[in-house]
Amino acid sequence: MAEKEVILTPSGLQKLEEELELLKTVKRKEVAERIKIAIGYGDLSENSEYEDAKNEQAFIEGRIITLEKMLRNARVISEDEVNTDTVSIGSTVKVKDLEFGDILEYTIVGSAESDPSENKISNESPVGQALLGKTKGSIVDVNVPSGDVIKFEIIDIQR
């Protein structure tokens, strides 16, 4: 089975590389030290510090493998590829909610770097999918998981 391409913006790539570096250089050493200290407490069968440290070690190693795989399959979208005529990955889109009149701004990113708290939404999310390929002035219907349909008007598209 082919590995899935991971689409990233330059800042998303940098964020993943920094996380990988932190895990490999700092977190690995910290957890190894915690395991060493916990082993010093003796009987490992009833040693919760040891269990916790081993679980954290497994999580860290799993995350390192995941990040390395993502970076290996990364395709970075350069700013030049982002056109302001239609919505694409890397676009920042200003939309108006036609029911409530709210103006919202979303940046469309690959699923690996989506962060709704920063208004970075995945190209695979319902809103992201609905906006992709649309132009300024378009009215877009978004089918949300609750079964409702939200209508947006695209006000502006930027890089």
C-alpha positions, 0 to 999 in steps of 0.5 A, spaced: 500 500 500 502 506 498 503 511 503 499 517 503 502 524 501 502 529 506 501 536 504 504 541 508 505 549 508 512 551 509 510 553 516 507 546 517 513 543 515 518 547 520 513 545 526 513 538 524 521 538 524 522 542 530 517 537 534 521 531 531 528 534 533 525 536 540 522 528 541 529 526 539 534 530 543 530 532 549 524 528 550 528 521 549 533 523 554 528 525 559 524 519 559 530 514 559 533 518 565 526 517 568 526 510 567 533 509 570 531 513 576 525 508 577 529 502 576 533 504 582 526 504 586 527 496 586 521 491 584 518 493 577 512 489 578 509 494 583 513 500 580 508 505 577 513 510 576 517 505 571 510 503 568 509 511 567 515 512 564 515 506 559 508 508 557 511 515 555 517 512 552 512 508 547 508 514 546 515 518 544 517 513 540 511 512 536 510 519 535 517 519 532 516 514 527 509 517 525 513 524 524 519 521 520 513 518 516 510 524 515 516 528 513 518 522 508 511 523 504 511 531 505 509 535 499 510 542 501 506 547 498 510 554 496 507 560 496 507 561 489 503 555 488 497 558 492 493 562 487 488 568 489 483 566 484 480 560 487 481 557 494 487 551 494 491 549 500 495 554 503 489 559 501 486 564 507 479 565 505 474 570 508 467 568 508 461 570 511 456 566 514 449 567 510 445 565 516 448 569 522 452 574 518 459 573 521 465 574 518 470 568 518 477 567 516 480 560 515 487 558 512 486 551 508 492 546 510 493 539 509 490 534 515 497 534 518 497 541 520 490 543 521 489 546 528 481 549 529 484 553 534 488 557 530 483 557 524 487 552 520 482 547 517 484 541 513 482 540 506 479 534 508 474 537 513 467 539 511 468 546 510 475 545 507 472 540 502 466 545 500 471 551 499 476 548 495 476 550 488 471 556 489 472 563 487 471 570 490 463 571 490 461 564 490 456 561 495 458 555 498 453 550 501 457 546 507 454 539 509 456 539 517 456 532 521 450 534 525 446 534 518 445 541 517 447 545 511 451 552 512 451 557 507 458 561 506 459 567 501 467 567 499 469 575 500 476 574 499 482 569 498 489 571 500 496 567 500 
